[in-house]
Amino acid sequence: MPTEILMPALSPTMEEGTLAKWLVKEGDEVASGDILAEIETDKATMEFEAVDEGTIGKILIEEGSEGVKVNTPIAVLLEEGESADDIDSAAPAKEEKPQAEEAAKAAEAETPEAGYGRGATEANDAPTKSDAKAPAAPKDDKGGRIFASPLARRIAADKGLDLTQIEGSGPRGRIVKADVESAQPTAAEADSPAAAKDAAPVTQPAPAGPSSDAVRKMYEDREVEEVKLDGMRKTIAARLTEAKQTVPHFYLRRDIQIDALLSFRSDLNKQLEARGVKLSVNDFIIKACALALQSVPDANAVWAGDRILKLKPSDVAVAVAIEGGLFTPVLKDADTKSLSTLSAQMKDLATRARERKLAPHEYQGGSFAISNLGMFGIDNFDAVINPPHGAILAVGAGVKKPIIGKDGEITAATVMSVTLSVDHRVIDGALGAQLLNAIVKNLENPMIMLA
């Protein structure tokens, strides 16, 4: 049978994308590793590679199509001996758009066993425990295999459902997640422990606010400009809403005297000028946080649903503002790198972030993040944690302020206000205070960061 090429999930947060450009046409022969198309995700435009060889038998989704759901068939690959006549008549989505939408709904959050396309995952519906596996494919009364996705088999096992009693709505009658979730247990299944576990009442989430139509109606007599949400803005809205609703934030605040840091930075930059290196205050903040995570290793952790993962290296993410949103590229092993190396890497990541040319592995991961709005004149603010990170440091501007000196005299100092937002599931108050104190110590005594 011809193989369907599916819309890939090119990042963990990707639910849909834009098929920006086809780089092949019907009838072209392709080999593993050939570039098939350019796909716009919520973060960047990425190339989609072939993983099998064959002939492009039919293109189902035209280039320029927006909002194509992950795992929607976008083309059909013919293997040796197959022809266009072998293509299932139900497959063409170009002419039968409703069928494509129906297939997308059925395939959403599923990873077909015979799927095609690098990056297609079940990340959004993965089980809480990392070692969970799908049960083996079941057999019918005659010993024939029942076709069901791994996720559908796992849900059926959890709910105590018999897959032989469920009719599949997926391609060629395949049982998918939606079929299992909507299935009603038989009398025997209803008495099973798995079914009893699922019988607990479900709390419906509170309304998210007025509908878009209701909001439009509020302003129908005002002059407004309607801005269409792109994939990045949708993802930011969804993830930060989830973060504020599900992550128990608490906040720790400190003022840091940075005159010694500014003087030390000036001296270093004079010495590094011949090499074309110019360190920023942010470079020192990255280094200070990375070293603090090593000093307080219990705080170098992330929330993993049913457990906490403690990281050995200090992988620090830094928020970078771009047009229409932001990226958080990750500086890996930041504790082991020199200030000049961190500076060069940060400049490179920021430049490519603004050009939307970062690869997913460059903005995923890390246990800790930094958001610096000091360059915009902001004195202090509270940042939202980016799950699964355990904390994020919000950095304000350095401002000259009167302070009480060691001998009780009033003097002036450059003071930078910071706020550490902490996930209380991962880091308790005393541990968060230790982490913030370590960051402050590094920044107020910058020479120790070179030891």
C-alpha positions in Angstrom: 0.0 0.0 0.0 1.2 3.6 -0.7 2.7 5.3 2.4 1.1 8.6 3.7 3.6 11.3 4.4 2.4 13.1 7.5 2.7 16.7 8.8 5.6 16.3 11.3 5.8 17.7 14.8 9.1 19.6 14.5 9.0 20.9 18.1 7.4 19.6 21.3 4.9 22.5 21.3 3.9 22.3 17.6 0.3 21.3 17.1 -0.1 22.8 13.6 2.1 24.5 11.0 2.2 26.2 7.6 3.3 24.2 4.7 5.4 27.1 3.3 6.9 25.5 0.2 7.1 22.1 -1.6 10.6 21.3 -2.9 9.4 18.3 -4.8 6.6 17.7 -7.2 4.4 14.7 -8.1 6.4 12.1 -10.0 9.8 13.0 -8.4 11.9 10.2 -7.0 13.2 10.9 -3.5 15.7 9.1 -1.2 16.2 9.2 2.5 17.6 12.6 3.6 16.2 14.5 0.6 14.5 17.8 1.6 10.8 17.5 0.8 9.3 20.8 2.0 9.8 23.9 4.1 7.5 24.1 7.1 6.8 27.1 9.3 6.4 26.1 13.0 5.5 28.3 15.9 9.1 29.2 16.2 10.9 28.9 12.9 10.9 27.8 9.2 12.4 24.3 9.1 13.3 21.8 6.4 11.4 18.5 6.3 13.5 15.5 5.2 12.4 12.2 3.7 13.1 9.1 5.8 12.2 6.6 3.0 12.8 6.3 -0.7 10.2 6.2 -3.3 8.2 8.4 -5.7 5.9 11.3 -4.8 2.6 9.9 -6.0 0.3 12.7 -4.9 0.6 16.0 -3.0 -2.4 16.3 -0.8 -1.8 19.7 0.8 -0.8 22.7 -1.3 2.1 24.9 -0.4 1.1 28.0 1.5 -1.6 26.1 3.4 -1.9 27.4 7.0 -3.0 25.6 10.2 -2.2 22.1 9.0 -2.5 19.8 12.0 0.4 17.6 13.0 -0.1 14.0 11.6 -2.4 15.2 8.8 -1.5 13.4 5.5 0.2 15.9 3.3 1.4 13.7 0.4 1.6 10.0 -0.7 4.8 8.1 -1.3 4.8 5.2 -3.8 7.2 2.4 -3.3 8.7 0.3 -6.1 6.0 -1.5 -8.1 3.2 0.9 -7.0 1.5 3.4 -9.1 -0.9 6.3 -8.7 -3.8 3.9 -9.3 -2.9 2.3 -5.9 -3.6 5.5 -4.0 -6.7 5.2 -1.8 -9.5 7.2 -3.4 -10.3 8.6 0.1 -6.9 10.2 0.5 -6.9 13.3 -1.7 -7.3 16.2 0.6 -6.6 18.8 -2.1 -10.0 18.2 -3.6 -11.7 16.9 -0.5 -10.8 19.5 2.1 -13.4 18.3 4.6 -11.9 14.9 4.5 -8.5 16.4 5.4 -10.0 18.2 8.4 -11.7 15.0 9.5 -8.4 13.0 9.2 -6.6 15.7 11.1 -9.0 15.5 14.0 -8.8 11.7 14.1 -5.0 11.8 13.9 -4.5 14.6 16.4 -2.1 13.6 19.2 -1.6 10.2 17.6 1.6 8.7 16.3 0.7 6.1 13.5 2.7 2.9 13.7 3.3 3.1 9.9 3.7 6.9 10.0 6.2 8.8 7.9 8.0 12.0 8.7 10.7 12.9 11.1 9.4 14.6 14.3 5.9 13.1 14.4 5.5 12.4 18.2 3.0 11.8 21.0 4.7 14.4 23.1 1.5 16.3 24.1 -0.2 13.1 25.2 2.7 11.1 26.6 2.1 9.3 29.8 3.2 10.9 33.0 5.6 8.1 33.8 8.5 8.0 31.4 8.7 4.2 31.4 5.1 3.7 30.3 4.7 1.5 27.2 1.9 0.6 25.0 0.5 -2.9 25.3 1.1 -5.3 22.5 -1.2 -5.2 19.4 -4.3 -7.2 20.2 -5.8 -10.0 18.1 -9.4 -10.6 17.1 -11.3 -13.9 17.5 -9.7 -15.3 14.4 -6.2 -14.3 15.4 -6.0 -11.3 13.1 -4.4 -8.2 14.2 -6.5 -5.3 15.4 -5.0 -2.0 14.1 -4.8 0.6 16.8 -2.3 3.3 17.6 0.1 2.8 20.6 -1.7 5.7 22.4 -5.1 4.1 21.8 -3.9 0.7 23.1 -2.4 2.4 26.2 -5.6 4.3 27.0 -7.7 1.2 26.4 -5.5 -0.8 28.8 -5.8 1.9 31.5 -9.6 2.0 31.1 -10.0 -1.7 30.9 -11.6 -1.6 27.4 -11.7 -4.4 24.9 -10.4 -3.1 21.6 -12.2 -5.9 19.7 -15.5 -4.1 20.7 -14.4 -0.7 19.4 -14.9 0.6 15.9 -12.0 2.6 14.5 -12.5 5.9 12.8 -8.9 6.4 11.6 -7.5 5.6 8.2 -8.6 2.2 7.0 -10.6 1.6 10.2 -7.6 2.1 12.6 -8.6 2.7 16.2 -7.3 6.1 17.4 -7.3 8.0 20.7 -10.7 9.6 20.1 -12.4 6.2 19.5 -11.1 4.8 22.8 -11.9 8.0 24.8 -15.5 8.0 23.6 -16.1 4.2 23.9 -18.5 3.0 26.6 -17.3 -0.1 28.7 -19.4 -3.3 28.6 -20.9 -4.6 31.8 -17.9 -6.8 32.5 -15.4 -4.0 31.7 -17.3 -1.6 34.0 -16.6 -3.8 37.0 -12.8 -3.9 36.3 -10.4 -2.0 38.5 -9.2 0.1 35.6 -12.7 1.2 34.9 -13.3 2.0 38.5 -10.2 4.2 38.6 -11.7 6.3 35.7 -15.1 6.6 37.4 -14.1 9.6 39.6 -16.0 12.8 38.9 -14.3 15.2 36.5 -14.0 18.8 37.3 -14.7 21.1 34.4 -12.1 23.9 33.9 -13.4 27.4 34.5 -14.2 29.5 31.5 -11.1 31.2 30.1 -13.0 34.5 29.6 -15.4 36.0 27.0 -15.5 34.6 23.6 -13.8 36.3 20.7 -17.2 37.2 19.2 -18.2 38.8 22.6 -15.0 40.8 22.8 -15.5 42.1 19.2 -19.0 43.1 20.0 -17.8 45.2 23.0 -15.7 47.3 20.6 -17.9 47.3 17.5 -18.4 51.1 17.8 -14.6 51.7 18.1 -12.0 51.9 15.4 -9.7 48.8 15.9 -7.1 46.9 14.0 -7.5 43.1 14.2 -4.2 41.3 14.4 -4.2 37.7 13.4 -2.4 35.3 15.8 0.5 33.5 14.3 1.8 30.1 15.6 4.3 31.7 17.9 1.8 34.1 19.6 -0.7 31.2 20.0 2.0 29.0 21.6 3.2 31.8 24.0 -0.4 32.5 25.0 -1.2 28.8 25.7 2.1 28.0 27.5 2.1 31.1 29.8 -1.6 30.6 30.6 -0.8 27.0 31.6 2.2 28.2 33.6 0.3 30.7 35.7 -2.6 28.4 36.2 -0.7 25.2 37.1 2.7 26.3 38.4 2.6 27.5 42.1 4.9 30.6 41.8 6.5 32.4 44.7 8.8 35.3 44.5 12.1 36.3 46.1 13.5 39.8 45.7 17.0 41.3 46.2 18.9 44.5 45.4 22.4 44.0 44.1 25.2 46.6 44.3 27.0 46.3 41.0 29.6 49.0 41.1 32.4 46.5 41.5 30.9 44.5 38.6 30.8 47.6 36.3 34.4 48.5 37.2 35.6 44.9 36.6 33.7 44.7 33.3 35.3 48.0 32.1 38.8 46.7 32.9 38.2 43.4 31.2 36.8 45.0 28.1 39.9 47.2 27.8 42.0 44.1 27.9 39.8 42.2 25.5 39.4 45.0 23.0 42.2 43.8 20.8 40.4 40.5 20.4 37.1 42.2 19.4 35.4 41.0 22.6 33.0 43.3 24.5 31.4 41.7 27.6 27.9 42.9 28.6 26.4 42.9 32.1 24.1 40.1 30.9 27.1 37.9 30.2 28.1 38.2 33.9 24.5 37.5 35.0 24.5 34.3 33.0 27.8 33.2 34.5 26.7 34.1 38.0 23.5 32.1 37.7 25.3 29.1 36.2 27.8 29.0 39.0 25.1 29.5 41.6 23.3 26.4 40.3 26.5 24.4 40.9 26.8 25.9 44.4 23.2 25.0 45.2 22.7 21.8 43.2 19.3 20.9 44.6 17.9 24.0 42.9 19.3 22.9 39.5 16.1 21.0 38.9 13.0 20.7 36.7 9.4 19.5 37.3 8.7 16.2 35.4 5.0 15.5 36.3 5.5 12.7 38.8 9.1 13.4 39.8 11.8 16.0 40.0 14.8 15.8 37.7 18.0 17.2 39.1 20.5 18.3 36.4 24.3 18.0 36.7 25.3 20.7 34.2 24.1 24.3 34.4 22.0 24.9 31.2 20.7 28.5 31.4 18.0 29.8 29.1 18.0 33.5 28.2 14.8 35.3 26.9 15.4 37.1 23.6 12.7 39.5 22.3 11.9 39.2 18.6 9.2 40.7 16.5 5.9 39.2 17.5 7.2 37.1 20.5 10.3 35.8 22.1 12.7 32.9 22.2 14.6 31.4 25.1 17.8 29.9 23.6 19.8 27.7 26.0 23.4 28.2 26.9 24.5 24.6 27.8 27.2 23.9 30.3 27.4 27.6 31.0 29.2 27.0 34.3 32.2 25.6 32.5 32.5 28.3 29.8 34.5 31.6 30.0 32.8 34.9 29.9 34.1 35.6 26.4 32.7 32.3 25.2 29.4 32.9 26.8 29.3 36.4 25.2 30.0 35.1 21.7 27.5 32.2 22.0 24.8 34.5 23.3 25.3 37.0 20.5 25.1 34.2 17.9 22.0 32.7 19.5 20.3 36.1 19.8 21.0 37.0 16.2 19.7 33.7 14.8 16.7 33.9 17.2 15.7 37.2 15.6 16.1 35.6 12.2 14.0 32.6 13.4 16.8 30.3 12.4 17.3 28.4 15.7 17.0 24.6 15.7 14.7 23.1 18.4 17.6 21.7 20.4 18.9 25.3 20.8 15.8 26.6 22.6 14.6 23.5 24.5 15.8 22.3 27.8 17.6 24.0 30.6 16.5 24.2 34.3 16.7 28.0 34.8 16.0 31.1 32.8 16.9 34.8 32.8 14.7 37.6 31.6 16.5 41.0 31.5 14.4 44.2 30.9 16.9 46.5 32.4 18.0 47.8 29.0 14.4 49.1 28.6 14.6 51.1 31.8 12.5 48.7 33.8 13.5 48.9 37.5 11.9 45.6 38.6 9.3 43.0 37.5 8.1 39.5 38.0 8.7 37.0 35.3 6.5 33.9 34.5 8.3 30.5 34.8 8.7 28.7 31.5 7.8 25.0 32.3 9.5 22.7 33.1 12.1 25.1 34.5 12.3 25.4 38.3 13.0 29.1 38.3 13.5 32.3 36.3 15.4 35.5 37.3 13.9 38.8 36.3 16.6 41.5 36.0 15.9 45.2 36.2 18.1 48.3 35.4 21.1 49.4 37.4 20.1 52.7 39.0 22.2 55.1 41.2 20.6 55.1 44.7 21.6 56.5 48.1 22.6 53.6 50.5 23.9 53.3 54.0 27.6 52.4 53.9 29.5 50.0 56.2 30.4 52.8 58.6 26.9 54.2 58.7 27.6 57.0 56.2 25.2 57.8 53.4 26.7 57.2 50.0 25.7 56.5 46.4 25.8 53.1 44.7 24.5 51.5 41.5 21.8 49.1 42.5 20.2 46.4 40.3 16.9 44.9 41.5 16.2 41.3 40.7 13.2 39.0 41.3 13.5 35.2 41.4 10.3 33.5 40.4 10.3 29.9 41.8 8.2 26.8 41.2 7.3 25.7 44.7 6.9 22.1 43.5 10.6 22.0 42.8 12.2 24.5 45.1 11.1 25.5 48.6 11.6 28.9 50.1 14.8 28.3 52.0 16.4 26.6 49.0 15.3 29.4 46.7 16.9 31.9 49.1 20.2 30.0 49.0 20.1 30.1 45.2 19.4 33.8 45.1 22.1 34.6 47.7 24.6 32.6 45.6 23.7 34.7 42.5 24.1 37.9 44.5 27.4 36.9 45.9 28.8 36.2 42.5 27.6 39.5 41.0 28.8 41.6 43.9 32.2 39.9 43.9 32.8 39.3 40.2 36.4 38.2 40.4 35.4 35.0 42.1 33.6 33.9 38.9 37.0 33.6 37.3 38.4 31.3 39.9 
